[in-house]
Amino acid sequence: MPEVDEIQAASTSTQAIQVDTKTMPVPPHNDSEATLQGIAEQEDDMMHEAVQERYQNPSSYRFRRIASKTLVSFGPGDPEDPVNWGKGKKMFVLCSGMMQVMNSTIGSSLPSGAIQYIAKYFDIVDEEKLVLPISLFLVGYVLGPLLYGPLSEQYGRRWPLVIGYILFCFFSLGCALAPSFPALLVLRLLNGMAAAAPISIISGVYADINDDPIQRGRTMAWFMSCTAVGPIISPFMSGFISTVNWRWAFWLGLIIAGASFPCVLFFPETYGPVLLQRRARKLRKETGNKGIVAPLDLMPHDLRATLTVTLTRPLRMILNEYMVSLTCFYLALAYAIFYLYFQAYPLIFEGIYGMSPGIAGLTYLPISLGCFIACGIFIWYDGYLERAKARGAAWAHNEDYRRLPLACIGGPLYVVSLFWLGWTASPNIHWAVPMTSGVMFGLAYELIFMAMLNYLSDAYETFAASAQSASSCCRSIFGAVLPLAAKPMFNHVGINWGCSIIAFISLGVSVIPFAFIYYGKTIRQNSKMCQHLKMLKEEERRAWAEEDAAHASAADPNADVEKGPSVRDSEEVTEKHLQ
C-alpha cells in the first residue's frame, strides 16, 4: 500500500540520520577494513588513503550498515547540517524566503485595485466575471501545492523554488501584455500555480533550519505575517498606479519580483536528505565505493512511486488524519473570508463612502497592523510559555498548549470583527469606525493561522511540507469559490446581514482549537503517522544518549560494535507498529 511504503521509507530515512550504539564514527587511522565495516573494501591503497583523509573529523561524518549498503548521515555539530548553520546564513534564508512569499501574496490580490479599469478596457459588465482574476489565481494556489510540496520532500527545496520563480515572472509578464480578458484569466491561473511554490515550500525550509520548536515557531510567525500583509498592500498600490494604465499593476508586480532575483539565485538547499544524497555521491566519487548511499537513495524514485506516494500524500493526509482535515477546514474558512474582504471593502468604502479605488485600498492597512500585533503577541507567548516551564507549571508541558491557546483567543475575536464591520458600515457612521475593525480582524486572522499551522508543523515534522500543502490546497479552494458569492449575497441581504452570516459560521468552527486541547492527545494516539513519528523521535533521543558511551569505547580497537539493523528489520518493526 502507498501509505505503508511511505512510512517505511520515512523509517529508513530517520534511522539513517540518527546515531545510536549501532553507529560509529570513522576513525582516521589504520585497520580500515575492521573499523569502516566495508565502506571501503580496500580496492587499492590510494582509495584507503583518500577515505582516511576525508574522515579526519569524526564528528561530522557518520555511517551505518544497512544490508549491503553503507548509509551516510549527519553527526552532531556537522556544519553541513542546516540546523547547525551560522546566524548569518540562517538570516539570509529567512529573509529570502519572506521575499519570495511576498512576491506570491502581492500578486494574488493585485487586480483588486485595478478591476474597474480592467472592466472598462475589456468592456466587462458582468460583476461575477470581475471576481475571476483573483479567484483563478487562487485556483492556481490549489493545484500548485499538490505538486511543489511533495516534490520538495523528494528532490529538495531549491529547484522547485527556482522553477516556480521563473514561471511566476514569465506569467506576470504575460498578464501585463494580455490581449484579451480570457487570455488574462488563463495567465492568472498559471501565475497562481507558479506562485504556489514559495507558499507551499518555505514553511518546510524554515523547519529544515530550525529544530528548536521555539525558534521554528517565531520564524513561522514572521512567515505568516508576510502571507497576510502581501495581499493587503497590493490593492492600494494597484489602485493608484492603475489610474495611468491597468497594465501597470502587473508591471509593478513583475518589478517587485525582479528585485528578489538575487535572493532566489543564491538561495541554498536546506533539505537534509538531499544534502546527504550529495555527500554520498561525492564520497562514491572519491572512494570508488558504490555502496555508500544516503537515506533518500533507498526511497523509490520511479514515476509510479511519485504518482502514488509522493503526489498523493497531501490528499491522503486530509482523508486519514483528523488533525489535518479539521485544521484545513478551519483555516480554509478563515482564508476565504479574508479574500471575501476584497469584494466587501469596495462595496463599503467605494459604494457607501464614495472613496476612489486608490484611497479605498488604504483602508486595508489596519488589517496589516493587526497582523504585526499578532506576531508580537505570538513571540511574547512563546517567552511566557518557557518561563512557565522553568517554574515547573504542569500545563506548560502539555504540547497542545504550545500553540492552541492563541487560536482560542483569535477565533472569538475573528467573529467580533465581522460583526463590527457589518453593523458599522453605514452612511450615518464615520468611515474610520468600520475601517478600524480591520485591526481586530488582522489580529485574529493571524493568531488563528500562526497557531494552527505551527500546530501542524509540530505534529508532522518529517512531512510538514505535505501537511502545509494540504492546508494550502483546501484554503485556496475556499478562497477561490466563496468570493464568487460575495456580491450576490451582499446585494441580496445587505452588508449588515451578509457579514453576520459569515460571522455565525465562523463562530461554529472556532470550537476546533478548543476541541484539540481537550481531545488532541486522543487524536494523536489514533493517528498512525503521528505515533510512528513519535516512536522514531524517541528512538533518536535514546540513540544520541547512548552515543556518548560508544565514543568512550571508540578508542579501544577491540571494542565490539554492533551492526545496525537491516532494511528488512526496519520494515518488520514498522509493519508491526502499524498493525
C-alpha positions as CSV (number, residue, x, y, z in Angstrom):
1,M,0.0,0.0,0.0
2,P,1.4,3.5,-0.8
3,E,0.8,4.8,2.7
4,V,2.7,1.9,4.3
5,D,5.5,2.2,1.7
6,E,5.7,5.9,2.5
7,I,6.1,5.5,6.3
8,Q,8.5,2.6,5.8
9,A,10.7,4.9,3.7
10,A,10.4,7.6,6.4
11,S,11.5,5.0,8.9
12,T,14.6,4.1,6.9
13,S,15.4,7.8,6.4
14,T,15.1,8.7,10.1
15,Q,17.1,5.7,11.3
16,A,19.8,6.6,8.9
17,I,20.0,10.2,10.2
18,Q,20.0,9.1,13.9
19,V,23.2,7.9,15.5
20,D,22.9,5.1,18.1
21,T,25.0,2.4,19.5
22,K,24.9,0.8,16.1
23,T,26.5,3.8,14.6
24,M,30.2,4.6,14.8
25,P,32.4,7.5,13.6
26,V,35.0,6.6,11.1
27,P,38.5,6.8,12.7
28,P,41.3,8.3,10.8
29,H,43.9,5.6,11.4
30,N,44.7,2.0,10.4
31,D,42.8,-1.3,10.4
32,S,40.4,0.3,7.9
33,E,38.6,-3.0,6.9
34,A,37.6,-3.6,10.5
35,T,36.5,-0.2,11.6
36,L,35.0,1.1,8.3
37,Q,33.0,-2.2,8.2
38,G,33.0,-2.4,4.4
39,I,32.7,1.2,3.5
40,A,35.9,1.0,1.5
41,E,36.8,-2.6,0.6
42,Q,40.5,-1.8,0.1
43,E,40.3,-1.8,-3.7
44,D,43.7,-0.2,-3.6
45,D,45.9,1.8,-1.2
46,M,45.1,5.1,-2.8
47,M,41.4,4.7,-2.1
48,H,42.1,3.8,1.5
49,E,44.2,6.9,2.0
50,A,41.5,9.1,0.4
51,V,38.9,7.8,2.9
52,Q,41.3,8.3,5.8
53,E,42.0,11.9,4.8
54,R,38.3,12.6,4.3
55,Y,37.3,11.4,7.7
56,Q,39.8,13.2,9.9
57,N,36.8,15.0,11.6
58,P,34.9,12.0,13.0
59,S,32.1,14.2,14.5
60,S,31.0,15.3,11.0
61,Y,30.7,12.1,9.1
62,R,28.7,9.1,10.4
63,F,27.9,5.8,8.8
64,R,25.8,2.8,9.5
65,R,25.4,-0.6,7.8
66,I,22.0,-1.5,6.4
67,A,22.0,-4.8,4.4
68,S,24.7,-4.4,1.7
69,K,24.7,-0.6,1.8
70,T,26.5,1.9,4.0
71,L,24.4,5.0,4.8
72,V,26.0,8.4,5.4
73,S,24.3,10.7,7.9
74,F,24.9,14.0,9.8
75,G,26.8,13.9,13.0
76,P,26.3,16.2,16.0
77,G,27.6,19.7,15.2
78,D,28.0,18.9,11.5
79,P,28.5,22.3,9.7
80,E,26.7,21.0,6.6
81,D,23.6,20.2,8.6
82,P,21.2,23.1,8.1
83,V,20.3,23.3,11.8
84,N,23.9,24.0,12.5
85,W,24.3,26.8,10.0
86,G,25.5,30.2,11.3
87,K,23.2,33.0,12.2
88,G,24.1,35.0,9.1
89,K,23.3,32.2,6.7
90,K,20.0,31.4,8.5
91,M,19.1,35.1,8.4
92,F,19.7,35.1,4.6
93,V,17.4,32.1,4.3
94,L,14.8,33.7,6.5
95,C,14.7,37.0,4.6
96,S,15.0,35.4,1.1
97,G,12.1,33.1,1.9
98,M,10.0,36.1,3.1
99,M,10.8,38.0,-0.1
100,Q,9.6,35.0,-2.3
101,V,6.4,34.7,-0.2
102,M,5.8,38.4,-0.6
103,N,6.1,38.1,-4.4
104,S,3.4,35.5,-4.4
105,T,1.0,37.1,-2.0
106,I,1.2,40.6,-3.5
107,G,0.4,39.0,-6.9
108,S,-2.7,37.3,-5.5
109,S,-4.8,40.4,-4.9
110,L,-3.0,42.7,-7.4
111,P,-6.0,43.1,-9.7
112,S,-8.4,44.3,-7.0
113,G,-7.3,47.9,-7.2
114,A,-7.3,47.9,-11.0
115,I,-10.5,45.9,-11.6
116,Q,-12.7,48.8,-12.7
117,Y,-10.1,49.8,-15.2
118,I,-9.8,46.3,-16.5
119,A,-13.6,46.1,-16.8
120,K,-13.7,49.3,-18.8
121,Y,-10.8,48.3,-21.1
122,F,-12.3,44.9,-22.0
123,D,-15.9,46.1,-21.7
124,I,-16.9,43.6,-19.0
125,V,-20.2,44.4,-17.3
126,D,-20.9,41.1,-15.5
127,E,-19.8,41.5,-11.9
128,E,-19.2,37.8,-11.4
129,K,-16.6,37.8,-14.1
130,L,-14.7,40.6,-12.4
131,V,-14.0,38.3,-9.5
132,L,-12.2,35.8,-11.7
133,P,-8.8,37.4,-12.0
134,I,-8.3,36.9,-8.2
135,S,-10.3,33.6,-7.9
136,L,-8.4,31.9,-10.7
137,F,-5.1,32.9,-9.2
138,L,-6.3,31.1,-6.0
139,V,-7.3,28.1,-8.1
140,G,-3.6,28.0,-9.1
141,Y,-2.8,28.0,-5.4
142,V,-5.0,24.8,-5.2
143,L,-3.1,23.0,-7.9
144,G,0.5,24.2,-7.2
145,P,0.9,22.9,-3.7
146,L,-0.1,19.4,-4.7
147,L,3.0,19.4,-6.9
148,Y,5.6,21.6,-5.2
149,G,5.2,20.5,-1.6
150,P,5.7,16.7,-2.1
151,L,8.3,17.1,-4.8
152,S,10.3,19.4,-2.4
153,E,10.4,16.4,0.0
154,Q,11.9,14.2,-2.7
155,Y,14.1,16.4,-4.8
156,G,14.9,19.3,-2.4
157,R,13.7,22.8,-1.8
158,R,15.8,24.9,-4.0
159,W,15.0,23.8,-7.6
160,P,11.2,23.8,-7.1
161,L,11.6,27.4,-5.8
162,V,13.8,28.4,-8.7
163,I,11.5,26.9,-11.3
164,G,8.4,28.4,-9.6
165,Y,10.1,31.9,-9.6
166,I,11.0,31.7,-13.3
167,L,7.4,30.7,-14.2
168,F,6.0,33.4,-12.0
169,C,7.9,36.1,-13.7
170,F,7.1,34.7,-17.1
171,F,3.3,34.6,-16.4
172,S,3.4,38.0,-14.7
173,L,4.8,39.4,-17.9
174,G,2.0,37.7,-19.8
175,C,-0.6,39.3,-17.6
176,A,0.8,42.7,-18.3
177,L,0.7,42.1,-22.0
178,A,-2.7,40.2,-22.1
179,P,-4.5,41.0,-25.4
180,S,-7.9,39.9,-24.1
181,F,-9.9,39.2,-20.9
182,P,-9.9,35.3,-21.5
183,A,-6.1,35.4,-22.0
184,L,-5.7,37.4,-18.8
185,L,-7.8,34.8,-16.9
186,V,-5.7,31.9,-18.3
187,L,-2.5,33.7,-17.4
188,R,-3.7,34.5,-13.9
189,L,-4.4,30.8,-13.4
190,L,-0.9,29.8,-14.5
191,N,0.5,32.6,-12.5
192,G,-1.2,31.3,-9.4
193,M,0.2,27.8,-9.9
194,A,3.7,29.2,-10.2
195,A,3.2,31.5,-7.2
196,A,2.3,28.5,-5.1
197,A,5.9,27.3,-4.9
198,P,7.1,29.5,-2.0
199,I,3.7,29.3,-0.3
200,S,4.0,25.5,0.0
201,I,7.8,25.1,0.4
202,I,9.1,28.0,2.5
203,S,7.4,26.7,5.7
204,G,9.3,23.4,5.2
205,V,12.5,25.4,4.6
206,Y,12.1,27.1,8.0
207,A,11.5,23.7,9.6
208,D,14.8,22.5,7.9
209,I,17.0,25.1,9.6
210,N,15.3,25.3,13.0
211,D,15.0,22.1,15.1
212,D,14.1,24.1,18.2
213,P,10.3,24.5,18.4
214,I,10.5,27.9,19.9
215,Q,12.7,29.3,17.1
216,R,10.7,27.5,14.5
217,G,7.5,29.0,15.8
218,R,8.9,32.5,15.8
219,T,10.2,32.1,12.3
220,M,6.8,30.8,11.2
221,A,5.2,33.8,12.8
222,W,7.1,36.2,10.5
223,F,6.4,33.9,7.6
224,M,2.6,34.1,8.3
225,S,2.8,37.9,8.6
226,C,4.2,38.1,5.1
227,T,1.5,35.8,3.7
228,A,-1.1,38.1,5.2
229,V,0.5,41.5,4.5
230,G,1.2,40.8,0.8
231,P,-2.5,40.7,-0.3
232,I,-3.3,43.7,1.9
233,I,-0.7,46.2,0.5
234,S,-1.3,45.3,-3.2
235,P,-4.8,46.8,-3.6
236,F,-3.8,50.4,-2.8
237,M,-0.6,50.1,-4.9
238,S,-2.6,48.9,-7.9
239,G,-5.4,51.3,-7.2
240,F,-3.1,54.3,-7.5
241,I,-0.9,53.1,-10.4
242,S,-3.8,51.8,-12.5
243,T,-5.0,55.4,-13.0
244,V,-2.2,55.6,-15.5
245,N,-2.9,52.2,-17.1
246,W,-4.3,49.0,-15.7
247,R,-1.3,47.0,-17.1
248,W,1.0,48.9,-14.8
249,A,-0.5,46.9,-11.9
250,F,1.1,43.8,-13.3
251,W,4.3,45.6,-14.4
252,L,4.6,46.7,-10.8
253,G,4.3,43.1,-9.6
254,L,6.9,42.0,-12.1
255,I,9.3,44.7,-10.9
256,I,8.9,43.6,-7.3
257,A,9.6,40.0,-8.3
258,G,12.7,41.1,-10.2
259,A,14.1,42.8,-7.2
260,S,14.1,39.5,-5.4
261,F,16.1,37.7,-8.1
262,P,19.4,37.7,-6.1
263,C,17.5,36.0,-3.2
264,V,16.4,33.2,-5.4
265,L,19.7,32.9,-7.3
266,F,21.8,32.4,-4.1
267,F,19.2,30.5,-2.1
268,P,20.9,27.4,-0.6
269,E,19.5,23.9,-0.5
270,T,18.1,23.3,3.0
271,Y,16.6,19.8,2.8
272,G,18.8,17.5,4.9
273,P,18.1,14.2,2.9
274,V,19.1,15.9,-0.4
275,L,22.3,17.3,1.2
276,L,23.2,13.8,2.4
277,Q,22.5,12.5,-1.0
278,R,25.0,14.9,-2.4
279,R,27.5,13.9,0.3
280,A,27.1,10.2,-0.6
281,R,27.5,11.0,-4.3
282,K,30.7,12.9,-3.5
283,L,32.1,10.1,-1.4
284,R,31.3,7.5,-4.0
285,K,33.3,9.5,-6.5
286,E,36.2,9.9,-4.1
287,T,36.4,6.3,-2.9
288,G,35.0,4.4,-5.8
289,N,32.8,2.6,-3.4
290,K,29.3,2.3,-5.0
291,G,27.8,1.0,-1.7
292,I,27.9,4.4,0.0
293,V,24.4,5.9,-0.1
294,A,22.1,8.4,1.5
295,P,18.7,7.6,3.0
296,L,17.0,9.2,0.1
297,D,18.8,6.9,-2.3
298,L,16.9,4.0,-0.8
299,M,13.5,5.5,-1.5
300,P,11.7,4.7,-4.8
301,H,12.0,7.5,-7.4
302,D,10.2,5.9,-10.3
303,L,7.1,7.5,-11.8
304,R,4.7,5.1,-10.2
305,A,6.1,5.9,-6.7
306,T,6.0,9.6,-7.4
307,L,2.3,9.5,-8.6
308,T,1.0,7.0,-6.0
309,V,3.0,8.1,-2.9
310,T,4.6,11.5,-3.1
311,L,2.0,13.5,-5.0
312,T,-1.0,11.9,-3.2
313,R,0.4,12.4,0.3
314,P,-1.4,15.7,1.0
315,L,-4.7,14.2,-0.1
316,R,-4.2,11.1,2.0
317,M,-3.3,13.3,5.0
318,I,-6.6,15.2,4.6
319,L,-8.6,12.0,4.3
320,N,-6.8,9.9,7.0
321,E,-5.5,12.5,9.5
322,Y,-8.3,14.1,11.5
323,M,-5.9,16.7,12.8
324,V,-5.1,17.8,9.3
325,S,-8.6,17.7,7.9
326,L,-10.1,19.8,10.8
327,T,-7.3,22.3,10.7
328,C,-7.6,22.6,6.9
329,F,-11.3,23.2,7.2
330,Y,-10.9,25.9,9.8
331,L,-8.1,27.7,8.0
332,A,-9.9,27.4,4.7
333,L,-12.9,29.3,6.0
334,A,-10.8,32.0,7.6
335,Y,-8.8,32.4,4.4
336,A,-11.9,32.5,2.3
337,I,-13.3,35.3,4.4
338,F,-10.0,37.1,4.2
339,Y,-10.3,37.2,0.4
340,L,-14.0,37.9,0.6
341,Y,-12.9,41.2,2.1
342,F,-11.5,42.2,-1.3
343,Q,-15.1,42.1,-2.5
344,A,-16.7,43.6,0.6
345,Y,-14.4,46.6,1.1
346,P,-15.0,48.2,-2.3
347,L,-18.8,47.9,-1.7
348,I,-18.4,49.6,1.7
349,F,-15.7,52.2,1.2
350,E,-16.3,53.0,-2.5
351,G,-20.1,52.3,-2.6
352,I,-21.2,53.7,0.8
353,Y,-18.4,56.3,1.5
354,G,-17.6,57.3,-2.1
355,M,-13.8,56.7,-2.0
356,S,-11.7,56.3,-5.1
357,P,-10.0,52.9,-5.7
358,G,-6.6,54.1,-4.5
359,I,-8.0,55.7,-1.3
360,A,-10.2,52.7,-0.6
361,G,-7.1,50.5,-0.9
362,L,-5.6,52.3,2.0
363,T,-8.4,51.0,4.2
364,Y,-6.8,47.6,4.2
365,L,-3.8,48.8,6.1
366,P,-5.3,48.4,9.5
367,I,-5.5,44.7,8.8
368,S,-1.8,44.6,8.3
369,L,-1.3,46.5,11.6
370,G,-3.3,43.8,13.3
371,C,-1.2,41.1,11.7
372,F,2.0,42.6,13.1
373,I,0.5,43.0,16.6
374,A,-0.4,39.3,16.4
375,C,3.2,38.5,15.6
376,G,4.4,40.3,18.7
377,I,1.8,38.5,20.8
378,F,3.0,35.2,19.4
379,I,6.6,35.9,20.4
380,W,5.5,37.1,23.8
381,Y,3.5,34.0,24.4
382,D,6.5,31.8,23.5
383,G,8.5,33.5,26.2
384,Y,5.7,33.3,28.7
385,L,5.4,29.5,28.0
386,E,9.1,29.0,28.5
387,R,9.1,30.8,31.8
388,A,6.1,28.7,32.9
389,K,8.1,25.6,32.0
390,A,11.1,26.9,34.0
391,R,8.7,27.3,37.0
392,G,7.6,23.7,36.6
393,A,4.0,24.5,35.7
394,A,2.3,21.3,34.7
395,W,0.2,22.9,31.9
396,A,3.3,24.3,30.1
397,H,4.5,20.7,29.4
398,N,1.3,19.9,27.5
399,E,2.2,20.2,23.8
400,D,-1.3,21.3,22.9
401,Y,-0.8,24.5,25.0
402,R,2.3,25.4,23.0
403,R,0.2,26.8,20.0
404,L,-3.5,26.3,20.5
405,P,-4.4,29.0,23.2
406,L,-3.6,31.7,20.7
407,A,-6.1,30.2,18.3
408,C,-8.7,30.0,21.1
409,I,-8.3,33.8,21.5
410,G,-8.2,34.5,17.8
411,G,-11.4,32.6,17.0
412,P,-13.8,34.7,19.1
413,L,-12.0,38.0,18.1
414,Y,-12.5,37.0,14.4
415,V,-16.2,36.7,15.0
416,V,-16.4,40.0,16.8
417,S,-14.5,41.8,14.0
418,L,-17.0,40.5,11.4
419,F,-20.0,41.8,13.4
420,W,-18.1,45.1,13.9
421,L,-17.6,45.6,10.2
422,G,-21.1,44.6,9.2
423,W,-23.1,46.7,11.6
424,T,-20.9,49.9,11.5
425,A,-20.8,50.2,7.7
426,S,-23.4,52.9,7.3
427,P,-23.5,56.4,5.9
428,N,-24.5,57.6,9.4
429,I,-21.3,56.3,10.9
430,H,-17.8,57.7,10.2
431,W,-15.8,55.6,7.8
432,A,-13.0,55.2,10.4
433,V,-15.2,53.0,12.6
434,P,-15.6,50.1,10.1
435,M,-12.1,50.6,8.9
436,T,-10.7,50.2,12.5
437,S,-12.4,46.8,12.7
438,G,-9.6,45.7,10.4
439,V,-7.1,45.8,13.3
440,M,-9.0,43.2,15.2
441,F,-9.7,41.2,12.1
442,G,-6.0,41.1,11.1
443,L,-5.0,40.3,14.7
444,A,-7.5,37.4,15.0
445,Y,-6.7,36.1,11.5
446,E,-3.0,36.0,12.1
447,L,-3.4,34.4,15.6
448,I,-5.5,31.6,14.1
449,F,-3.1,30.9,11.3
450,M,0.1,31.1,13.3
451,A,-1.3,28.8,16.0
452,M,-2.9,26.2,13.7
453,L,-0.1,26.0,11.1
454,N,2.6,25.7,13.7
455,Y,0.5,23.0,15.4
456,L,0.6,21.1,12.2
457,S,4.3,21.5,11.7
458,D,5.0,20.4,15.3
459,A,2.8,17.3,14.8
460,Y,4.1,16.3,11.3
461,E,7.8,17.4,11.3
462,T,9.0,15.0,8.7
463,F,6.0,15.6,6.4
464,A,5.5,19.3,7.4
465,A,5.6,20.4,3.8
466,S,2.9,17.9,2.8
467,A,0.7,18.9,5.7
468,Q,1.2,22.6,4.8
469,S,0.4,21.8,1.1
470,A,-2.8,20.1,2.2
471,S,-3.8,23.2,4.2
472,S,-2.8,25.5,1.3
473,C,-4.8,23.5,-1.2
474,C,-8.0,23.4,1.0
475,R,-8.0,27.1,1.8
476,S,-7.3,28.1,-1.8
477,I,-10.4,26.2,-2.9
478,F,-12.5,28.1,-0.4
479,G,-10.7,31.3,-1.2
480,A,-11.5,30.9,-4.9
481,V,-15.1,29.9,-4.5
482,L,-16.6,31.9,-1.6
483,P,-15.8,35.4,-3.0
484,L,-17.8,34.5,-6.1
485,A,-20.9,34.5,-3.9
486,A,-19.9,37.7,-2.0
487,K,-21.6,40.4,-4.2
488,P,-24.8,38.4,-4.8
489,M,-25.0,37.8,-1.0
490,F,-24.4,41.4,-0.1
491,N,-26.7,42.7,-2.8
492,H,-29.5,40.3,-1.5
493,V,-29.2,40.6,2.3
494,G,-27.1,43.8,2.6
495,I,-23.7,44.4,4.2
496,N,-25.0,44.1,7.8
497,W,-26.6,40.6,7.5
498,G,-24.0,39.4,4.9
499,C,-21.2,39.9,7.5
500,S,-23.4,38.5,10.2
501,I,-23.9,35.2,8.2
502,I,-20.2,34.6,7.8
503,A,-19.7,35.6,11.5
504,F,-22.1,32.9,12.7
505,I,-20.4,30.3,10.5
506,S,-17.0,31.4,11.9
507,L,-18.4,31.1,15.4
508,G,-19.3,27.5,14.7
509,V,-15.8,26.4,13.6
510,S,-14.0,28.4,16.3
511,V,-14.5,25.5,18.6
512,I,-11.9,23.4,16.7
513,P,-8.8,24.6,18.7
514,F,-10.7,24.1,21.9
515,A,-11.5,20.5,20.8
516,F,-7.9,19.9,20.0
517,I,-6.9,21.0,23.5
518,Y,-9.3,18.5,25.1
519,Y,-9.0,15.7,22.6
520,G,-5.7,16.3,20.8
521,K,-3.9,13.6,22.8
522,T,-6.5,11.0,21.8
523,I,-6.4,12.2,18.2
524,R,-2.7,11.8,18.0
525,Q,-2.8,8.4,19.7
526,N,-5.2,7.2,17.0
527,S,-3.0,8.7,14.2
528,K,-0.7,6.1,12.7
529,M,1.6,8.7,11.3
530,C,1.8,10.8,14.5
531,Q,2.5,7.7,16.5
532,H,5.1,6.4,14.1
533,L,6.9,9.7,14.1
534,K,6.8,9.9,17.9
535,M,8.4,6.4,18.0
536,L,11.2,7.4,15.7
537,K,11.8,10.6,17.7
538,E,12.1,8.6,20.9
539,E,14.5,6.1,19.3
540,E,16.6,9.0,18.1
541,R,16.7,10.5,21.6
542,R,17.9,7.3,23.1
543,A,20.4,6.8,20.3
544,W,22.1,10.2,20.9
545,A,22.2,9.4,24.6
546,E,23.9,6.1,24.0
547,E,26.4,7.5,21.5
548,D,28.4,9.1,24.3
549,A,29.1,5.6,25.6
550,A,30.0,4.4,22.1
551,H,32.6,7.3,21.8
552,A,34.1,6.2,25.1
553,S,34.9,2.8,23.7
554,A,35.8,4.0,20.2
555,A,39.4,4.4,21.1
556,D,39.6,0.7,22.0
557,P,40.4,-1.3,18.8
558,N,39.0,-4.4,20.5
559,A,35.6,-2.7,21.2
560,D,32.7,-4.8,19.9
561,V,30.5,-2.6,17.7
562,E,27.1,-4.0,16.9
563,K,25.9,-3.7,13.4
564,G,22.8,-1.7,12.6
565,P,19.5,-3.3,11.6
566,S,18.9,-4.3,8.0
567,V,16.2,-2.8,5.9
568,R,14.1,-5.9,6.4
569,D,14.4,-5.5,10.2
570,S,13.3,-1.9,9.9
571,E,10.3,-2.8,7.7
572,E,9.2,-5.6,10.1
573,V,9.2,-3.1,13.0
574,T,7.3,-0.6,11.0
575,E,4.7,-3.0,9.9
576,K,4.2,-4.3,13.4
577,H,3.8,-0.8,14.7
578,L,1.2,0.0,12.0
579,Q,-1.0,-3.1,12.8
